Each structure stands twice: as structure tokens, then as C-alpha cells.
Amino acid sequence: MTTPTSIIDESGLSTFQIIAIAIAVGLNGLDGLDIVSISFAAPGIAADWGINKAELGVVLSAEVIGMAVGSIFLGGLTDKIGRRPLMLGCLCAMTLGMALVALSTSVMELLAWRFITGIGIGGMLAAVTAATAEYSNRKNRSLAVSIMAIGYPLGAVFGGLCAAWLLESHDWRSIFVFGACATAAFIPLVWFRMPETVAFLSQKQPSGALEKINATLRRMGQATADALPLPQEERSRGTIRELFGSVLLVATLITSLAYFAHAATFYFILKWVPKIVVDMGIDPSSAARVLVWLSVGGALGGALIGVLARRYPVKHLTIGVLVLSFFAVWLFGRSQGGYTGLVLMAAMGGFFTNAAIVGLYSIAAQVFPTQTRASGVGFMIGFGRGGSALSPIIAGIMFENGVALQSVALLMGCGSLIAAIMLMFLKVKEWASEAAVA
């Protein structure tokens, strides 16, 4: 019997599938654009409202806390109602949140709208990761997820270039107006070019599932299916509970804790680079360009690990770049080579820290099966965003209390080392196989 998922897994990628994956790259790019928007705006916000570094750390973490909530709760909802409706809903939340940040008149208003924006981003990350894995065939799945993940630094590069230009003649609010417009532009793209995935429809089997699946397969230029697979029994009352069942428990804990630890390192360098550089006496526009080069390095690192993952185990690659991520962040904290040296060290930091993020995404897409993929990825990201949220706050408190940059960078870089150690205990192939047949 030819099943829908076997058709996708064994066939080559069609132009329609490649376009859908490309849109997914753009959707993840919105995450990069949005996250760095607050980093670019941070010096202006601090100057306008007279807040200190500890308070600024809270501002920098607001949307990250929202992401944790969105990833965990909307990730589970994605596995219940589908990838496409969640992506559309999250785009609307992100557009509204960014637009209203630009109209904020107080820190509390800004925090509220950044939190709402973060919820949308968190849900989007879970849905788009699952959708990308399910649009791809088996051969290119890790590569597709890796390419999707480098949308983050690409979006940050694009947003950074625009932010640097906007800051030359406008204030920090213009960055969020631009972000809202860019986010809204993706709503029609998802509506018309990203149908519900074949894997999700095959798993849930709603009314008329075979007809819907075959319609999607025809749009993809693939052969149609003869029949649906036998429906699987509900194994739990909820997908989140299933993540903590006997089969997936250890995988869920390891991936989530590793992401938490490394996210603390990643978000330290991502969030604090502009402020650190400005405090060195460099103007905000040039500081924004340093973050752009960090993102360029991130895009290159993510692309490289995606290509290498076609030939080598992604777990081993990820452990390697996590160790190098620690050294890169530590060396950034010791940078003394002027503006050019800062750019080079930031680019190297971005290369290894984002390569590790891409590797963790790919690992999660392999470990969690279709019925819990968005929930698993969402929980990993959501729990991990705790590290993202704490990181800028902890760094801000250390800076406010006079701790030197070199010491802060050394301590914050240790998250990557902790993540590398945890991944050594992850059995990707064995657990993925068990989860698929359980």
C-alpha cells in the first residue's frame, strides 16, 4: 500500500516543496528580525526613559518569556489543530505586538507588547520547524530543518542593515514599524503557499483526509496516495504528557536542558552586543553593524552544519560546535582589537553559537515523531527560552555590580559547555525508532 508519508519520504523535492521550505526560512527570519529589533533599540530606549542596565535586562527578556509560553502551549496546540492555522495566528499576534511597541509610552506598555509578540514567535517556531520537517523528504530532512533555522540569522542580518539605516535618521520606534510591516507581508504567503502538511493530515485523519492529502500531493507534483495508514490509538490524553512517557522522557529532558543551557550563552551575546559596543564609545549605528556581522557569522555556521549533517551524525557535529561556542564567547569578552577586532570576534561568536542552535533543532526534528513533533520542539524551545530570558537579566545584574566584561563572558559561555556534555548521553537513532513505533 502506498501511503501519503511514504510518497513524501521517498520522492524527490518538487519546486512547490522547495518554495514552502523557503517561506519557512522567511518565517524563521522574522524571529531573527524581531529578536534583534529590541537589541538595536536598546540604547535608544535606555536614553529616552533613563533606565539602568539591570532594568534594561528585563526589557530585553520580555519577549523571550513570551516565547517560552508560546512554544510550550502553542506547540501542543499545533499537534492538535495543525501547522498552518497556528502559523497564521502567530503571524497576526506578531504583527500586532510589533506595531503596538512602536506606540508605547512607558516601559510597562513596552513589556506587555513584547510579551505578546514573544508568544506569537514561540508558537511560530514550533509550527514552522514541524512543517519544514514534514514538507521535506527523508534524505533532505536534516538539511531542510538546518536551512530553515539559518533564517534566524539571515533575518537578523536583514533587520540589522535596515535598523542601522533607520537609526541614522529616525528613532528606535521606526525599527518596530518596519518589523510589523515585514511580518504582515508573510500572512498571504502562508495562506496561499503553505497547505497543511501531508504528515499531519495522515496522522490525524480528519473528515475527507485522503481527498485533502491527494489535493496537496498534486500541488506538490507528487503521485497520489491509494489509502490512509491505519489510524493510531490515542496513547495519552495530551501530547505534552506523551513527551514525558516512558519512550520520550529522557530525550525530552536532554534536548530541553541542553537547549536551555546553550540558549543562555546564545542570548547573552545576541542581546548585549549593541550595548557593550556603545559603552566602548562606538556610535549606535556602528554598534548595530557589529550585530549584523554576528548574524552573518550565524548564517554561515548554520549553513555549514546543515550541509555537513547530510554526511555526518548531527549529534556529533553539534557537540563540537558547542565546545567551540564556549571559546568564541569567552574570546569576544576579551576583545581588545578596536572596531575591526570586535566585528571579527562577534562574527566568530555568531558562527558557532548559531551553528549549535541549528544542530539542536535538527536533533529535535529527528527524535520526536510526527504526532509529537511540534510539541517536542515547542517544549524544547519553550523550556530553553528560560535560559534565554534569564541570560540578559543575569548579565545585566553582573554589569550593574561592576563585574568586568571578560568575567561575564566567561561565565555566560559555560552554558554551551554544559549543553555539549548533556548531548553526549542522547541516543538519537534508537529513541527516534522507538518513538515512531510505540
Number of C-alpha atoms within 10 A of each C-alpha: 9 13 16 24 23 14 17 23 17 12 14 15 18 17 12 19 23 16 13 22 25 17 21 29 25 21 28 26 25 29 25 25 29 28 26 29 26 24 22 28 23 23 21 17 19 16 10 11 11 11 15 13 21 18 16 22 23 19 27 29 27 21 31 28 25 25 34 29 27 30 34 26 20 28 34 28 23 29 26 17 14 21 27 19 16 22 27 18 14 25 26 18 19 27 24 19 25 27 21 19 24 19 14 15 10 10 15 11 14 20 19 19 25 28 25 24 32 31 28 30 32 30 34 34 28 33 31 26 28 32 29 29 26 26 27 25 22 18 14 18 22 28 23 26 30 29 26 29 34 30 27 28 32 25 27 30 27 17 27 29 17 17 29 20 15 17 19 10 8 12 14 20 22 19 29 24 17 19 23 24 14 16 23 16 12 20 18 11 14 19 13 8 14 22 19 19 22 23 21 25 21 22 18 16 18 11 9 9 18 21 13 19 25 19 16 19 21 13 15 18 14 19 14 18 18 12 15 18 14 10 10 11 6 8 11 11 8 15 23 20 14 18 23 15 14 10 16 22 14 17 23 21 18 18 26 24 22 24 33 27 26 32 28 27 29 29 24 26 26 22 25 21 22 28 21 17 19 16 13 12 9 16 13 22 19 15 26 31 20 24 30 29 26 29 31 24 27 32 28 21 26 29 23 18 26 29 16 14 22 14 8 12 13 23 20 14 17 25 22 16 25 30 22 21 30 27 21 25 30 23 19 24 22 17 17 11 11 10 16 11 13 23 21 18 25 29 25 26 30 31 28 31 32 31 30 34 24 30 27 28 21 29 24 26 25 21 27 25 21 22 21 26 29 35 34 34 31 35 29 28 33 33 24 25 31 22 27 31 27 22 27 28 21 18 25 23 17 17 17 14 11 8 13 13 18 15 15 19 23 20 15 25 30 22 25 30 22 19 26 26 14 17 23 12 11 19 13 18 12 10 19 20 14 13 18 14 7 10
